[in-house]
Structure formats: structure tokens, C-alpha cells
Amino acid sequence: MSIAIKVENLSKAYQLGQIGTGTISRDLERWYARLRGKEDPFLRIGETNDRNTKGGSDIVWSLKDINFEIEQGDAVGIIGRNGAGKSTLLKILSKVTAPTTGKISGKGRIASLLEVGTGFHPELSGRENIFLNGAILGMRKKEIQRKFDEIVDFAGIERYIDTPVKRYSSGMYVRLAFAVAAHLESEILIVDEVLAVGDAEFQKKCLGKMGEVSKGEGRTVLFVSHNMGSIQKLCNSAIYLKNGRVEISGDVHEIVEQYTQDNKKPIFNNRVKFDDFEIKNVKVEKSETGKDFVFDVQISAAKAFDDFQIGLIIKEVSGHIYSTLYTGHSRSMLKISPANKLITCRVNNLPLNAGTYQLDMWIKPHKNHEDIYLEEILDFQVHPGQFYDSNFIANSNIHGKICIQNTWQTH
């Protein structure tokens, strides 16, 4: 496989506040250093891009010492928290902005879909912008015409194709922008998290198209998203950025797992108090696929409740719900008194495969009380284990997240 993108010692610095060195002599010194291809003498002292700490310098390194290689035909996810440097990296790769230090070598034309508003001329119609983008990529008019109907059909905005794009809604704009980027003949497709603007149906359509572009056409795809499910579905590898540096890169499932671990919520430690009762703590025992699993909810009640209802919602970090453990489903009518200190929920033979999961809680103290919903009260880890009476241990990336008890026989 040939290398599509190679990044070496890439860094990008931004100056906070007023732009400029403050004196004409220093501005000239900076200009002369740039003319000779030297590093900016006033950017040697700076700080990493950590939003949670207050620094003393007015120089911030949005990216610092980035190195990686991407092979042709790879689909690579770029993940990280807000402010990690993901969009800055894509802008540099798309040649929208220049790096402060380091270099990028690439093979092939790049089509990019960054933030809403980039890439199109607002005064031109959708039709004219399609031809403009094709011309920028070096395509001939006949080549663009051959792709035109396919682009318009994918975007689903045929009625408005001769309307200036400045009159488009953000959703229409993204539809057309993605269709243009994905269908015009480029070797590298770069997509930022701008797809979040589109509706669910169009997002699904875009993910399908990106998968087709990467696997079917052998084009390289770089995709930024906060939706870990989409990243895992589309990409075969990932780069995890943290405070402007590459924290780790490699197999997409391993990188997503590392990112999830780094950003998971701590064990529930904030008391939730209501008029007549209090949730003091929520704990989980060490969990393993196929073993019994217990949730402990520590409570304190000021009075007795005869029909206390509670539910625990198990979901993926991306928000996908796997199951709800609810007292009503098991016909468990809980009677709570001031003497009770603990509610336990036992799951026999835990059917979840290894991974990180989140827990929501639903409470209804009595039938006339309004529903109480507590979101993402904690994250918990399920470790690999045997679900069946064998030595087989399921891989959640291959066999799915759920183990279902089953038997086979011939007749």
C-alpha cells in the first residue's frame, strides 16, 4: 500500500488577544525568519492547548509535534474532546491554513467538508458551485457534467439547484456540500463533524457513501465525529488527539475504548436529594460477561413507600440503549421504609460483552409522584468472560454486544 498522507513534526500555534509582536523590528525579524524558511523566533515558548488550565503565555499550541502516516484506501477516524485540535488538523491537511512548523506530504487531490459555509460561493447557485468545486479539483467540464445528476440526486435538492446557496438552510447546504465532496474525483475525502447538522436519514446515507468511497473505490477518508458508533462503523483505524498531541493511534476499536476510558464519568458520588428520600450512592461490582452482576443503590427514606418503582437503563457511550432493568418488568413491588438502606438489582449471567457502558436511572417513588430521570449517573466496565459452558469468549467487535443463550439440535 502506498502512503496517501504523511505528517511529520506538525505543529500549529495561535496567538491569543492582539495579533502582532508589538514592535515593527520584531515583525521584521519574524518576516525575515519566514523568508529564510526558519521557525518563528517568537513562537518557541508557548503552552499546550489545555482548556481547563489558565496559562501565562499568549501563545497556544493548537497542535504540537504531530506525526502519523495514512495508507491509501484507509478510513481513519480522528477523535478527541472539544478543543483537542481535530478541526485545526483537518484545516491544515485541506490547506485552508498553514502549519507553524513541520510538513505534510500527500498523494492525490483532496476534497474536504469542514464547517458549514466553507467551499461554496454564497452568491452562486448550487449548479454553479458544483462546477466551481470540480474546476478547483482540476476536473474538466465534461467530467463534472457526467457526475452532475448523481450529485443532485444524492443531495435531494433538485428543486433548489439554480438558487443561490446563500438562501439554503444549513441542512440543505451540508447535503449539497457532502454530495459534491463525495462524488467529485478526489483521492482523499476529509469530513469534519459538520454532518451533525443533517437529519438522521441523511447522516446514515453519508456514512454509507463514505464506506463505499473507502472500501469500494479505494479512496482515503478522514472522518471527525463525536459519535463513537459512527467512527467504529466506518473506520478501520483512528487517531486520538488530546490537548493538541497524538495520545495514541491504531485499531479503531482499541482507540475508541481508550478514549472512552479517559473520558468516562466517575463512580456516582453526588447525593441526589428529594423531599422524602435521598439517593446516596450507586455502585457496581466488578462485572464480567456470563457472571452474575449486582447494582447497589444506597438510599435514605424519610417515610415509608409501598410501591417504590425504579429502573436502571444500560446504554452505550454513544447513547444507544441496550436494556432497561425495571421493577415493573420483574413484578417487583418495592416497599421502602426508613429502616431500608440499600436497593439491589441482580442480573444473572450478564449477557453484555466486554466494553464500557453508561447507566441512567428512572425513579417513581409512588404512583402520584412525577417521574424522576437521572442521566449518565456512572460508567462501568464489563470485562471479557465466558457466557456459555465452553472456553469460548466472545469478541464484541465481531460477535456483537449481546450474548443470547441458545441451544442447537437436529430433528
Secondary structure as GFF3:
##gff-version 3
##sequence-region A 1 411
A	DSSP	beta_strand	3	15	.	.	.	ID=ss1
A	DSSP	alpha_helix	24	35	.	.	.	ID=ss2
A	DSSP	beta_strand	47	48	.	.	.	ID=ss3
A	DSSP	beta_strand	59	71	.	.	.	ID=ss4
A	DSSP	beta_strand	75	79	.	.	.	ID=ss5
A	DSSP	alpha_helix	86	93	.	.	.	ID=ss6
A	DSSP	beta_strand	101	106	.	.	.	ID=ss7
A	DSSP	beta_strand	110	113	.	.	.	ID=ss8
A	DSSP	alpha_helix	126	136	.	.	.	ID=ss9
A	DSSP	alpha_helix	141	155	.	.	.	ID=ss10
A	DSSP	three_ten_helix	158	160	.	.	.	ID=ss11
A	DSSP	three_ten_helix	165	167	.	.	.	ID=ss12
A	DSSP	alpha_helix	170	183	.	.	.	ID=ss13
A	DSSP	beta_strand	188	191	.	.	.	ID=ss14
A	DSSP	three_ten_helix	193	197	.	.	.	ID=ss15
A	DSSP	alpha_helix	200	211	.	.	.	ID=ss16
A	DSSP	pi_helix	212	216	.	.	.	ID=ss17
A	DSSP	beta_strand	220	224	.	.	.	ID=ss18
A	DSSP	alpha_helix	228	234	.	.	.	ID=ss19
A	DSSP	beta_strand	237	242	.	.	.	ID=ss20
A	DSSP	beta_strand	245	251	.	.	.	ID=ss21
A	DSSP	alpha_helix	252	263	.	.	.	ID=ss22
A	DSSP	beta_strand	272	273	.	.	.	ID=ss23
A	DSSP	beta_strand	277	284	.	.	.	ID=ss24
A	DSSP	beta_strand	287	288	.	.	.	ID=ss25
A	DSSP	beta_strand	293	301	.	.	.	ID=ss26
A	DSSP	beta_strand	305	316	.	.	.	ID=ss27
A	DSSP	beta_strand	321	326	.	.	.	ID=ss28
A	DSSP	beta_strand	334	336	.	.	.	ID=ss29
A	DSSP	beta_strand	342	347	.	.	.	ID=ss30
A	DSSP	beta_strand	355	364	.	.	.	ID=ss31
A	DSSP	beta_strand	372	383	.	.	.	ID=ss32
A	DSSP	alpha_helix	396	399	.	.	.	ID=ss33
###
